[in-house]
Amino acid sequence: MHELTLAEHVVHIVEDAARRAGARRVTRVRLALGLLAHVETDTLLYCCQLAARGSLAADADFQAERSPAQAHCGDCGCDAELSGLPASCPRCGGENLSLQGGDEMRVIDIGIS
């Protein structure tokens, strides 16, 4: 379950940011998960709660937003959102696509007090 390792990294990033801001605790963490990030959302959120035990984020509300996958078609030049893989260009049907986004995982923002 790689979500636990990812969750540990998230908590580390969040704690560092909270400490730099002089926070006593983290109340909320919003994550962006690309549609193609190969992360199970519910599992990641659960693992974040586990990883946050004993930290500034112990009582934080972890939330995740799925961001769409973006691709550029090398055949017709179309930029499009993808709903998953495998995919083809919605304009020309070509499969010469280069991924432009949608595989990311990042902290959008945190709430602190």
Helices and strands as residue ranges (DSSP letters): H 2-20, E 26-34, H 41-51, E 61-67, E 69-73, E 79-82, E 97-101, E 105-112
